[in-house]
Amino acid sequence: MEVVITEVCAGQSTSIGETSWVDYWTVVYELRYENMPILGAGGSVSIGAGGTVVRFGAGWRNLTPGPEVEITVTPEDAMKELRSPFMSTPTKMIVEKIELGYWTKTILESQDQALPVYVFRGTAIFEDGDEMKFAYPVPATNLDYPPLYCY
């Protein structure tokens, strides 16, 4: 298992008049197993003045290796199943990376095994010009999958 930082951003900012400042920074991370991402496992930590942790969120599971599972879906077939993970439909979705990974439910839900997925990463562009990053899972096998969703 490996923790990989994926983003550092302003967690909260304050403005008074023309002066603004960052109250705390948020470090977003994902977990990887054998360099493959585990969607649903990861989180963020927010750090304030003097290195004080002001918020911590994690969704880690205790995972153990199980039997090997054959990948039966091609990346091309998985691409046909790619859907928008957003409430409003983007005008364009740019896929920047496709990689094999694992998908897990939230830690509040029971799950017997992490499921192999293709992770589509990219940028969605909306009619008003807004852009949002996404990481969307699509099944990589013909096993029975629960509904997959992003976090």
PyMOL commands that place a pseudoatom at each C-alpha (Angstrom):
pseudoatom trace, name=CA, resn=MET, resi=1, chain=A, elem=C, hetatm=0, pos=[0.000, 0.000, 0.000]
pseudoatom trace, name=CA, resn=GLU, resi=2, chain=A, elem=C, hetatm=0, pos=[1.179, 3.478, -0.816]
pseudoatom trace, name=CA, resn=VAL, resi=3, chain=A, elem=C, hetatm=0, pos=[-0.209, 6.944, -0.085]
pseudoatom trace, name=CA, resn=VAL, resi=4, chain=A, elem=C, hetatm=0, pos=[0.044, 9.299, -3.087]
pseudoatom trace, name=CA, resn=ILE, resi=5, chain=A, elem=C, hetatm=0, pos=[-0.670, 13.022, -2.827]
pseudoatom trace, name=CA, resn=THR, resi=6, chain=A, elem=C, hetatm=0, pos=[-2.889, 14.034, -5.746]
pseudoatom trace, name=CA, resn=GLU, resi=7, chain=A, elem=C, hetatm=0, pos=[-3.623, 17.675, -4.984]
pseudoatom trace, name=CA, resn=VAL, resi=8, chain=A, elem=C, hetatm=0, pos=[-2.802, 20.523, -2.623]
pseudoatom trace, name=CA, resn=CYS, resi=9, chain=A, elem=C, hetatm=0, pos=[-5.314, 23.355, -2.602]
pseudoatom trace, name=CA, resn=ALA, resi=10, chain=A, elem=C, hetatm=0, pos=[-6.674, 26.154, -0.450]
pseudoatom trace, name=CA, resn=GLY, resi=11, chain=A, elem=C, hetatm=0, pos=[-9.126, 24.500, 1.923]
pseudoatom trace, name=CA, resn=GLN, resi=12, chain=A, elem=C, hetatm=0, pos=[-10.675, 27.719, 3.175]
pseudoatom trace, name=CA, resn=SER, resi=13, chain=A, elem=C, hetatm=0, pos=[-9.940, 31.359, 2.490]
pseudoatom trace, name=CA, resn=THR, resi=14, chain=A, elem=C, hetatm=0, pos=[-11.086, 34.555, 4.163]
pseudoatom trace, name=CA, resn=SER, resi=15, chain=A, elem=C, hetatm=0, pos=[-11.450, 38.020, 2.642]
pseudoatom trace, name=CA, resn=ILE, resi=16, chain=A, elem=C, hetatm=0, pos=[-11.916, 41.381, 4.323]
pseudoatom trace, name=CA, resn=GLY, resi=17, chain=A, elem=C, hetatm=0, pos=[-12.138, 44.233, 1.889]
pseudoatom trace, name=CA, resn=GLU, resi=18, chain=A, elem=C, hetatm=0, pos=[-9.295, 43.895, -0.595]
pseudoatom trace, name=CA, resn=THR, resi=19, chain=A, elem=C, hetatm=0, pos=[-7.239, 41.628, 1.679]
pseudoatom trace, name=CA, resn=SER, resi=20, chain=A, elem=C, hetatm=0, pos=[-7.598, 37.872, 1.544]
pseudoatom trace, name=CA, resn=TRP, resi=21, chain=A, elem=C, hetatm=0, pos=[-5.681, 34.942, 2.976]
pseudoatom trace, name=CA, resn=VAL, resi=22, chain=A, elem=C, hetatm=0, pos=[-5.766, 31.160, 3.174]
pseudoatom trace, name=CA, resn=ASP, resi=23, chain=A, elem=C, hetatm=0, pos=[-6.985, 29.881, 6.556]
pseudoatom trace, name=CA, resn=TYR, resi=24, chain=A, elem=C, hetatm=0, pos=[-5.851, 26.332, 5.881]
pseudoatom trace, name=CA, resn=TRP, resi=25, chain=A, elem=C, hetatm=0, pos=[-4.517, 24.157, 3.073]
pseudoatom trace, name=CA, resn=THR, resi=26, chain=A, elem=C, hetatm=0, pos=[-5.977, 20.790, 2.092]
pseudoatom trace, name=CA, resn=VAL, resi=27, chain=A, elem=C, hetatm=0, pos=[-3.819, 17.894, 0.934]
pseudoatom trace, name=CA, resn=VAL, resi=28, chain=A, elem=C, hetatm=0, pos=[-5.812, 15.278, -1.025]
pseudoatom trace, name=CA, resn=TYR, resi=29, chain=A, elem=C, hetatm=0, pos=[-4.377, 11.776, -1.313]
pseudoatom trace, name=CA, resn=GLU, resi=30, chain=A, elem=C, hetatm=0, pos=[-5.254, 8.387, -2.743]
pseudoatom trace, name=CA, resn=LEU, resi=31, chain=A, elem=C, hetatm=0, pos=[-4.186, 4.898, -1.782]
pseudoatom trace, name=CA, resn=ARG, resi=32, chain=A, elem=C, hetatm=0, pos=[-2.492, 2.672, -4.320]
pseudoatom trace, name=CA, resn=TYR, resi=33, chain=A, elem=C, hetatm=0, pos=[-1.798, -1.055, -4.206]
pseudoatom trace, name=CA, resn=GLU, resi=34, chain=A, elem=C, hetatm=0, pos=[1.062, -2.243, -6.417]
pseudoatom trace, name=CA, resn=ASN, resi=35, chain=A, elem=C, hetatm=0, pos=[0.857, 1.208, -8.071]
pseudoatom trace, name=CA, resn=MET, resi=36, chain=A, elem=C, hetatm=0, pos=[-2.833, 0.800, -8.945]
pseudoatom trace, name=CA, resn=PRO, resi=37, chain=A, elem=C, hetatm=0, pos=[-5.329, 3.285, -7.459]
pseudoatom trace, name=CA, resn=ILE, resi=38, chain=A, elem=C, hetatm=0, pos=[-7.991, 2.161, -5.010]
pseudoatom trace, name=CA, resn=LEU, resi=39, chain=A, elem=C, hetatm=0, pos=[-11.045, 4.338, -5.622]
pseudoatom trace, name=CA, resn=GLY, resi=40, chain=A, elem=C, hetatm=0, pos=[-12.972, 4.825, -2.418]
pseudoatom trace, name=CA, resn=ALA, resi=41, chain=A, elem=C, hetatm=0, pos=[-9.824, 4.551, -0.285]
pseudoatom trace, name=CA, resn=GLY, resi=42, chain=A, elem=C, hetatm=0, pos=[-8.049, 7.767, 0.392]
pseudoatom trace, name=CA, resn=GLY, resi=43, chain=A, elem=C, hetatm=0, pos=[-8.989, 11.092, 1.783]
pseudoatom trace, name=CA, resn=SER, resi=44, chain=A, elem=C, hetatm=0, pos=[-7.630, 14.447, 2.770]
pseudoatom trace, name=CA, resn=VAL, resi=45, chain=A, elem=C, hetatm=0, pos=[-5.964, 16.313, 5.593]
pseudoatom trace, name=CA, resn=SER, resi=46, chain=A, elem=C, hetatm=0, pos=[-6.336, 20.059, 6.143]
pseudoatom trace, name=CA, resn=ILE, resi=47, chain=A, elem=C, hetatm=0, pos=[-3.478, 21.902, 7.780]
pseudoatom trace, name=CA, resn=GLY, resi=48, chain=A, elem=C, hetatm=0, pos=[-3.749, 25.324, 9.399]
pseudoatom trace, name=CA, resn=ALA, resi=49, chain=A, elem=C, hetatm=0, pos=[-1.461, 27.772, 11.126]
pseudoatom trace, name=CA, resn=GLY, resi=50, chain=A, elem=C, hetatm=0, pos=[1.617, 26.291, 12.770]
pseudoatom trace, name=CA, resn=GLY, resi=51, chain=A, elem=C, hetatm=0, pos=[0.977, 22.884, 11.180]
pseudoatom trace, name=CA, resn=THR, resi=52, chain=A, elem=C, hetatm=0, pos=[-2.232, 22.302, 13.142]
pseudoatom trace, name=CA, resn=VAL, resi=53, chain=A, elem=C, hetatm=0, pos=[-4.438, 19.591, 11.651]
pseudoatom trace, name=CA, resn=VAL, resi=54, chain=A, elem=C, hetatm=0, pos=[-7.910, 21.140, 11.356]
pseudoatom trace, name=CA, resn=ARG, resi=55, chain=A, elem=C, hetatm=0, pos=[-9.608, 18.341, 9.429]
pseudoatom trace, name=CA, resn=PHE, resi=56, chain=A, elem=C, hetatm=0, pos=[-8.804, 14.733, 8.529]
pseudoatom trace, name=CA, resn=GLY, resi=57, chain=A, elem=C, hetatm=0, pos=[-10.855, 12.360, 6.405]
pseudoatom trace, name=CA, resn=ALA, resi=58, chain=A, elem=C, hetatm=0, pos=[-9.981, 8.825, 5.374]
pseudoatom trace, name=CA, resn=GLY, resi=59, chain=A, elem=C, hetatm=0, pos=[-11.709, 5.819, 3.902]
pseudoatom trace, name=CA, resn=TRP, resi=60, chain=A, elem=C, hetatm=0, pos=[-9.157, 3.069, 4.343]
pseudoatom trace, name=CA, resn=ARG, resi=61, chain=A, elem=C, hetatm=0, pos=[-9.960, -0.626, 4.515]
pseudoatom trace, name=CA, resn=ASN, resi=62, chain=A, elem=C, hetatm=0, pos=[-7.772, -3.488, 5.629]
pseudoatom trace, name=CA, resn=LEU, resi=63, chain=A, elem=C, hetatm=0, pos=[-7.152, -5.280, 2.344]
pseudoatom trace, name=CA, resn=THR, resi=64, chain=A, elem=C, hetatm=0, pos=[-5.509, -8.645, 1.871]
pseudoatom trace, name=CA, resn=PRO, resi=65, chain=A, elem=C, hetatm=0, pos=[-4.567, -10.219, -1.475]
pseudoatom trace, name=CA, resn=GLY, resi=66, chain=A, elem=C, hetatm=0, pos=[-7.195, -12.583, -2.835]
pseudoatom trace, name=CA, resn=PRO, resi=67, chain=A, elem=C, hetatm=0, pos=[-7.379, -14.855, -5.866]
pseudoatom trace, name=CA, resn=GLU, resi=68, chain=A, elem=C, hetatm=0, pos=[-6.335, -13.450, -9.222]
pseudoatom trace, name=CA, resn=VAL, resi=69, chain=A, elem=C, hetatm=0, pos=[-9.157, -12.139, -11.387]
pseudoatom trace, name=CA, resn=GLU, resi=70, chain=A, elem=C, hetatm=0, pos=[-8.946, -12.108, -15.169]
pseudoatom trace, name=CA, resn=ILE, resi=71, chain=A, elem=C, hetatm=0, pos=[-9.561, -8.759, -16.878]
pseudoatom trace, name=CA, resn=THR, resi=72, chain=A, elem=C, hetatm=0, pos=[-12.255, -9.562, -19.469]
pseudoatom trace, name=CA, resn=VAL, resi=73, chain=A, elem=C, hetatm=0, pos=[-13.283, -6.065, -20.616]
pseudoatom trace, name=CA, resn=THR, resi=74, chain=A, elem=C, hetatm=0, pos=[-11.084, -4.151, -23.045]
pseudoatom trace, name=CA, resn=PRO, resi=75, chain=A, elem=C, hetatm=0, pos=[-10.303, -0.470, -22.439]
pseudoatom trace, name=CA, resn=GLU, resi=76, chain=A, elem=C, hetatm=0, pos=[-12.210, 0.318, -25.661]
pseudoatom trace, name=CA, resn=ASP, resi=77, chain=A, elem=C, hetatm=0, pos=[-15.350, -1.450, -24.414]
pseudoatom trace, name=CA, resn=ALA, resi=78, chain=A, elem=C, hetatm=0, pos=[-15.000, 0.231, -21.019]
pseudoatom trace, name=CA, resn=MET, resi=79, chain=A, elem=C, hetatm=0, pos=[-14.776, 3.633, -22.749]
pseudoatom trace, name=CA, resn=LYS, resi=80, chain=A, elem=C, hetatm=0, pos=[-18.230, 2.982, -24.248]
pseudoatom trace, name=CA, resn=GLU, resi=81, chain=A, elem=C, hetatm=0, pos=[-19.592, 2.695, -20.676]
pseudoatom trace, name=CA, resn=LEU, resi=82, chain=A, elem=C, hetatm=0, pos=[-18.066, 5.959, -19.475]
pseudoatom trace, name=CA, resn=ARG, resi=83, chain=A, elem=C, hetatm=0, pos=[-20.758, 8.283, -18.123]
pseudoatom trace, name=CA, resn=SER, resi=84, chain=A, elem=C, hetatm=0, pos=[-20.706, 11.734, -16.620]
pseudoatom trace, name=CA, resn=PRO, resi=85, chain=A, elem=C, hetatm=0, pos=[-20.221, 11.612, -12.844]
pseudoatom trace, name=CA, resn=PHE, resi=86, chain=A, elem=C, hetatm=0, pos=[-21.751, 15.087, -12.452]
pseudoatom trace, name=CA, resn=MET, resi=87, chain=A, elem=C, hetatm=0, pos=[-25.295, 16.224, -11.702]
pseudoatom trace, name=CA, resn=SER, resi=88, chain=A, elem=C, hetatm=0, pos=[-25.352, 18.419, -14.809]
pseudoatom trace, name=CA, resn=THR, resi=89, chain=A, elem=C, hetatm=0, pos=[-24.146, 17.031, -18.123]
pseudoatom trace, name=CA, resn=PRO, resi=90, chain=A, elem=C, hetatm=0, pos=[-20.872, 18.480, -19.377]
pseudoatom trace, name=CA, resn=THR, resi=91, chain=A, elem=C, hetatm=0, pos=[-20.628, 19.627, -22.983]
pseudoatom trace, name=CA, resn=LYS, resi=92, chain=A, elem=C, hetatm=0, pos=[-17.314, 17.809, -23.289]
pseudoatom trace, name=CA, resn=MET, resi=93, chain=A, elem=C, hetatm=0, pos=[-15.366, 15.179, -21.328]
pseudoatom trace, name=CA, resn=ILE, resi=94, chain=A, elem=C, hetatm=0, pos=[-11.649, 14.954, -22.037]
pseudoatom trace, name=CA, resn=VAL, resi=95, chain=A, elem=C, hetatm=0, pos=[-10.098, 11.659, -20.930]
pseudoatom trace, name=CA, resn=GLU, resi=96, chain=A, elem=C, hetatm=0, pos=[-6.467, 12.306, -20.011]
pseudoatom trace, name=CA, resn=LYS, resi=97, chain=A, elem=C, hetatm=0, pos=[-5.555, 8.931, -18.523]
pseudoatom trace, name=CA, resn=ILE, resi=98, chain=A, elem=C, hetatm=0, pos=[-6.918, 5.387, -18.281]
pseudoatom trace, name=CA, resn=GLU, resi=99, chain=A, elem=C, hetatm=0, pos=[-5.474, 2.966, -15.750]
pseudoatom trace, name=CA, resn=LEU, resi=100, chain=A, elem=C, hetatm=0, pos=[-6.415, -0.287, -14.067]
pseudoatom trace, name=CA, resn=GLY, resi=101, chain=A, elem=C, hetatm=0, pos=[-7.339, 0.037, -10.422]
pseudoatom trace, name=CA, resn=TYR, resi=102, chain=A, elem=C, hetatm=0, pos=[-9.638, -1.208, -7.707]
pseudoatom trace, name=CA, resn=TRP, resi=103, chain=A, elem=C, hetatm=0, pos=[-13.005, 0.070, -6.524]
pseudoatom trace, name=CA, resn=THR, resi=104, chain=A, elem=C, hetatm=0, pos=[-14.278, -0.188, -2.978]
pseudoatom trace, name=CA, resn=LYS, resi=105, chain=A, elem=C, hetatm=0, pos=[-17.505, 0.910, -1.348]
pseudoatom trace, name=CA, resn=THR, resi=106, chain=A, elem=C, hetatm=0, pos=[-17.422, 3.434, 1.469]
pseudoatom trace, name=CA, resn=ILE, resi=107, chain=A, elem=C, hetatm=0, pos=[-16.062, 2.066, 4.741]
pseudoatom trace, name=CA, resn=LEU, resi=108, chain=A, elem=C, hetatm=0, pos=[-19.601, 2.168, 6.159]
pseudoatom trace, name=CA, resn=GLU, resi=109, chain=A, elem=C, hetatm=0, pos=[-20.685, -0.559, 3.702]
pseudoatom trace, name=CA, resn=SER, resi=110, chain=A, elem=C, hetatm=0, pos=[-19.712, -4.211, 3.811]
pseudoatom trace, name=CA, resn=GLN, resi=111, chain=A, elem=C, hetatm=0, pos=[-17.702, -5.582, 0.885]
pseudoatom trace, name=CA, resn=ASP, resi=112, chain=A, elem=C, hetatm=0, pos=[-15.992, -8.953, 0.385]
pseudoatom trace, name=CA, resn=GLN, resi=113, chain=A, elem=C, hetatm=0, pos=[-13.507, -7.923, -2.294]
pseudoatom trace, name=CA, resn=ALA, resi=114, chain=A, elem=C, hetatm=0, pos=[-12.135, -4.894, -4.069]
pseudoatom trace, name=CA, resn=LEU, resi=115, chain=A, elem=C, hetatm=0, pos=[-13.300, -4.983, -7.674]
pseudoatom trace, name=CA, resn=PRO, resi=116, chain=A, elem=C, hetatm=0, pos=[-11.030, -4.379, -10.693]
pseudoatom trace, name=CA, resn=VAL, resi=117, chain=A, elem=C, hetatm=0, pos=[-11.983, -1.293, -12.689]
pseudoatom trace, name=CA, resn=TYR, resi=118, chain=A, elem=C, hetatm=0, pos=[-10.643, 0.968, -15.365]
pseudoatom trace, name=CA, resn=VAL, resi=119, chain=A, elem=C, hetatm=0, pos=[-10.171, 4.418, -13.863]
pseudoatom trace, name=CA, resn=PHE, resi=120, chain=A, elem=C, hetatm=0, pos=[-10.868, 7.168, -16.387]
pseudoatom trace, name=CA, resn=ARG, resi=121, chain=A, elem=C, hetatm=0, pos=[-9.303, 10.458, -15.326]
pseudoatom trace, name=CA, resn=GLY, resi=122, chain=A, elem=C, hetatm=0, pos=[-9.847, 13.725, -17.085]
pseudoatom trace, name=CA, resn=THR, resi=123, chain=A, elem=C, hetatm=0, pos=[-11.551, 17.080, -17.259]
pseudoatom trace, name=CA, resn=ALA, resi=124, chain=A, elem=C, hetatm=0, pos=[-15.228, 17.811, -17.835]
pseudoatom trace, name=CA, resn=ILE, resi=125, chain=A, elem=C, hetatm=0, pos=[-16.097, 21.112, -19.505]
pseudoatom trace, name=CA, resn=PHE, resi=126, chain=A, elem=C, hetatm=0, pos=[-19.524, 22.646, -18.941]
pseudoatom trace, name=CA, resn=GLU, resi=127, chain=A, elem=C, hetatm=0, pos=[-21.604, 25.026, -21.042]
pseudoatom trace, name=CA, resn=ASP, resi=128, chain=A, elem=C, hetatm=0, pos=[-20.700, 28.004, -18.814]
pseudoatom trace, name=CA, resn=GLY, resi=129, chain=A, elem=C, hetatm=0, pos=[-16.973, 27.292, -19.299]
pseudoatom trace, name=CA, resn=ASP, resi=130, chain=A, elem=C, hetatm=0, pos=[-16.428, 25.758, -15.852]
pseudoatom trace, name=CA, resn=GLU, resi=131, chain=A, elem=C, hetatm=0, pos=[-14.028, 22.819, -15.743]
pseudoatom trace, name=CA, resn=MET, resi=132, chain=A, elem=C, hetatm=0, pos=[-13.959, 19.976, -13.219]
pseudoatom trace, name=CA, resn=LYS, resi=133, chain=A, elem=C, hetatm=0, pos=[-11.541, 17.079, -12.829]
pseudoatom trace, name=CA, resn=PHE, resi=134, chain=A, elem=C, hetatm=0, pos=[-12.976, 13.570, -12.581]
pseudoatom trace, name=CA, resn=ALA, resi=135, chain=A, elem=C, hetatm=0, pos=[-11.881, 10.013, -11.791]
pseudoatom trace, name=CA, resn=TYR, resi=136, chain=A, elem=C, hetatm=0, pos=[-14.595, 7.604, -12.934]
pseudoatom trace, name=CA, resn=PRO, resi=137, chain=A, elem=C, hetatm=0, pos=[-14.615, 3.797, -12.482]
pseudoatom trace, name=CA, resn=VAL, resi=138, chain=A, elem=C, hetatm=0, pos=[-15.862, 1.361, -15.140]
pseudoatom trace, name=CA, resn=PRO, resi=139, chain=A, elem=C, hetatm=0, pos=[-15.902, -2.454, -14.583]
pseudoatom trace, name=CA, resn=ALA, resi=140, chain=A, elem=C, hetatm=0, pos=[-12.877, -4.303, -15.983]
pseudoatom trace, name=CA, resn=THR, resi=141, chain=A, elem=C, hetatm=0, pos=[-14.434, -7.783, -15.726]
pseudoatom trace, name=CA, resn=ASN, resi=142, chain=A, elem=C, hetatm=0, pos=[-17.771, -9.490, -16.317]
pseudoatom trace, name=CA, resn=LEU, resi=143, chain=A, elem=C, hetatm=0, pos=[-18.257, -10.104, -12.561]
pseudoatom trace, name=CA, resn=ASP, resi=144, chain=A, elem=C, hetatm=0, pos=[-21.391, -8.796, -10.854]
pseudoatom trace, name=CA, resn=TYR, resi=145, chain=A, elem=C, hetatm=0, pos=[-20.713, -5.232, -9.738]
pseudoatom trace, name=CA, resn=PRO, resi=146, chain=A, elem=C, hetatm=0, pos=[-22.840, -3.047, -7.498]
pseudoatom trace, name=CA, resn=PRO, resi=147, chain=A, elem=C, hetatm=0, pos=[-23.571, 0.405, -8.935]
pseudoatom trace, name=CA, resn=LEU, resi=148, chain=A, elem=C, hetatm=0, pos=[-20.219, 2.220, -9.169]
pseudoatom trace, name=CA, resn=TYR, resi=149, chain=A, elem=C, hetatm=0, pos=[-19.917, 5.855, -8.255]
pseudoatom trace, name=CA, resn=CYS, resi=150, chain=A, elem=C, hetatm=0, pos=[-17.288, 8.477, -7.624]
pseudoatom trace, name=CA, resn=TYR, resi=151, chain=A, elem=C, hetatm=0, pos=[-16.493, 10.050, -4.306]
for i in range(1, 151): cmd.bond("trace and resi %d" % i, "trace and resi %d" % (i + 1))
show_as sticks, trace
zoom trace
